[in-house]
């Protein structure tokens, strides 16, 4: 197989966000998406044994086959080989091709080229659909028109030279879509944009009355039923503990850590 890169990191998206994973990026893709920031044409040819040796030092037992488009190279034989070694295997695919059998989890981010192929390629459904949204044309069809999934996620496309800037219009599209589809269960939705809370003064000018809520939190999460909440800022405090100096040679039973005085 032509391998673009291998790295060990935390899954940063979707239902399994935060789980330590071995990412194996396979070279080549059959699409050219305008928002894609991945270089996937180059790579190193590796045998299945060389691949096994390359990931052996990593402590995790979760493999994520990603790309490019991994279904161009990943085979049932390869999946079976790593399953026999005790690895949990997930794939991230654009939905244009049927993935090999034996995978433990499928994440599909379907592009427009795949929309008419989803029922053929995923007759048993997927773990999650993750729709990248940058324009109205990217919004998904009704859930009833899609194969079954454990989760249906909207992901606003990031923009900018480094593609690290949130596209406010894309976020508003995602919010509007949820509001316009009452069949998707959710509570009252209020969205506020503020500077990063870590600067310590990010909410100084936040208009709570106009926002229509008694409290506002930085809220995050990756799936229905999960809520990560924070109440944090970068405000700092300086505490000084005043004590007496003593030579270490005669300090036994007398010297204590300053932190013990403070706490």
N, C-alpha and C positions, 0 to 999 in steps of 0.2 A: 504493500500500500504506500501511496505517496502521503507522507505526514508533514503537515505545515508546522505544527508546534505541539508540545506537550507541556502542561503545567498543572500544578496543584494549587487549588484556591477554593474559596467559598462560592457556592452558587449564588449569583446576585439577582436572579429574577425568578418570578413564578412561585408555584406552590412549594418547592423545595429550597427556597431562598435561605441562605445561611448554612447549608450543609456542606461539609468538606467534600470536595470532589476532585477527581483526576480528569482534567479536560484533555481530550485527544482531538485536535483539530485536523480533519482530513482536507487535503487540498482539492481544488476544483469546485466549480459551481455551475449549474445550468441556468442561472438567472444573473442579472446585473441590476440590482436595486439601487436607486439613486442615493438612498440614505445609508447604505452599507459602508462601514468604515474598516472592514476586515480585508487584509491582503491574503488571498487564499490560492493564488496561482502557483507560488513556489512551494518547494517541499523536499523532503529527503525520503528516498525509497527505503522501506523497512520491512523485514519479514515479520511474521507473527511472533516468532521467538524473540527477535530483537525488540519488538514492542513490549513484550512481557517483561524483559529485562530492564527496559527503560522506565517502566512504571513500578517495578518491584520495590524501590526504596521508599515510595510514598506510603504513609501509614493508612490512608483511606482505602475503602473497598468499594467506592462508588465511581464508576466510569461514566462520563458524559461524552458521547460521540457527537461532535459538532463540526461546523465547516465555515465557509463553503456549504456544500450540500453533501452530507455524509452518505446518503443512500447511493451515491454514484460509485462508492467503493466498498462500503460495509456489506459483508455477506453473512448468511446464516452460519457458515462454518466458523467465521471469526467470532460471532456472538456466542456460539456454543463452546468455543475454546475458552473464552474468558469466564463464561458461566461455570464451567467445570473447575476453574481456579477460585471460584467463590466470589466473583465480582458482581455487584448490582450494576446493571447497565441501562442508561437512558440515552435517548437520541433527541437532537434538536434538528427539525427538518422543515423545509418550506412547503411540504405537502404535495409536490408535483410527482413524487414517486412512492411506491409502496415500500415501507421499511422491511428489513428482514425479520423473520419470526424469531422469537426467543427473547426479545427485549423486555425489560421490566417496566419501562416507563417511556411514554412518547410525548414530547412537546412539539406541537405543530404550530408554526407561525405562517399561516397560509397567505400567499400572495395572490394577486388577481389571476395569474396563470393557473393556479391550483384549485380555484373555487369549484369548478365543475368536476373535479377529480377526487374530491374528498371522500365521498361515499364509496367509491371504488377502491381507493388506497387505504382506507381505514374502516373496513366493514365492522370491526369490533369496537370502534371508537378509539379515543386517545386519553392520555392522562390530563392534558390541558391544551386548549387552544389559546394562543397568545397573538392577538392582532396588533401589529404596529400601525399606529394611526397618525397620519400627517395631513390628510385632506379628507373631505367627505367621501371620496371614492374608496378610501381605505376602510370605512366602517363595515363591520360584519353584517351578514344577513341575520334574520331571526334565528334564535337558538333552535327552533323546530326544524329549520332547514339544514342543520349541521349534524354530523355524526355525534353520538353521545360522547360526553367528556366529563371528567371530574371537576373541571373549572373552566370558565370562559373569561379571559382576561383581555383588557384593553391596555395598550402600552403606548403612550404618547411618544412620537419620534423626537429625538433631540436634534438640535441644529447647531450652526456655528462652525468655524474652521476646524475645531477639534471635536465637534459634535457633542459638546458637553453642556450646551445651553438649552434649558427647557423652552420648548415652543409653546407660548401661552395659548395660541390659537388651537394647537393640537390638544392641549389639556382641556380647553373649553369644549372641543368637539366630543371628547370622551365623556365629559360630564353631561353634555346635552343628550348624548345617546342614551345614557343610563336614565336620565329624567324622562325621556320620551318613550321608554320601554318599561311600563309599570309591571310587566310580567317578571322582570328581574327584581327580586326582593332587595330592598335597601331602606335605610332610615332617611330622615331629612338630611339633605346635603347642603352644606355651606362651605364654600371654598375661599380661602384667604391667601393672598400673596404678600409675603413680608421678606425683608432681608433675613439672612441666615441667623437663627437664634444664638449661635455661638459667639456673635460679636458683642453680646451683652446688652445691646440697645435696640435689637431688631424689632421689638414690638412697642417701642416708646410711642409711636404714632398710630398704633392699631386702633381703629374706631370700633370699639366693642359694641356700642349702642347701635351703630349702623349695621354691624354684622348680625345682630339679632340673637346673640347668645350670651349667657351669663359667664361662660368660661370658654377659652380657646386653647387647644393643645396642638402640639406637633404630633400628628397622627400618621402612622404607617402600618403596613401589614401586607401580607401576600395572598391571603385566601379568606373566604367567608368563615366567620367564626373566630378569626384571629385579629387581635388589636394590640399594636405596640404603641405605648403612649410615653411621652417624655415631659418633664417639667425641669428644664435645664437652661442655664445661660453661663456665660463665661465671666460673670462677676467674680472678683477675687478678693481675698482677705489676707492680711499679713498679721500674724500673731508672733509676738516676741516673748520668749521665756528668759527671764533673768536669773542667773544662778551664780555659783562660786566656782572658781577654777581649782583644780586639784591635780597633783601629779599622779599619773596612772600607777606609779609604784606604791602609793599609799591610798589608793582609791577603793580598795576592796570594801564592799559593804557601804560605801558612801556615794560613789558616782552612780547616777541614774540617767536614763535617756530623757532628753528634754520633752519628748512627746508625752511622757508619763506625767509630767507636771501639768501640761496643757489639758490632757484628757483624764 
